[in-house]
Amino acid sequence: MRADDLLRTETGPYQDTVLVSLEGELDIATGPLVTDAVFRALAAGPSRLDLDVSALTFCDASGLRALLQARRASGLRHVEFRLVGVRPGLRRVLALLHATDLLLPEPVPAPVGNRTGAASPEHLRPVAPPSRLPLPVRRFPPKESLS
């Protein structure tokens, strides 16, 4: 089976942003397809690169490496990088590999107005970066002795 059969990339410009959409499986066989699509997108000279991962059905550590390479290539060209459409499964992989801080944007608090309609200073404090999710503790029943 060819890598093209496992992952489809689609690139489209809008305004000053280039969107690269990924559909399928992102792993060691398909990572180079992402790298190629990102380099082609960056050649257009956008101010921002959005990598849409909402249609990914699988991503392993090799796929994560391709995402990190896309982020790094964007940074080297001073292009803003955003990972968009991150579904819970990929979010778990990012958390397990301690990459949420590297690839996901910090949450921005919604402005909360006071009685005059202006935002209150206490609500404008920076939000802490997403924490690393702890692994769940699995509790197994005690082993029965064989004696």
Buried (B, 14 or more C-beta within 10 A) or exposed (E): EEBEEBBBBEBEEEEEBBBBBBBBBBBEBBBEBBBEBBEEBBEEEBEBBBBBBEBBEBBBEEBBBBBBBBBEBBEEBEBEBBBEBBEEEBBEBBBBBEBBEBBBEEEEEEEEEEEEEEBEEEEEEEEEEBEEEEEEEEEEEEEEEEE
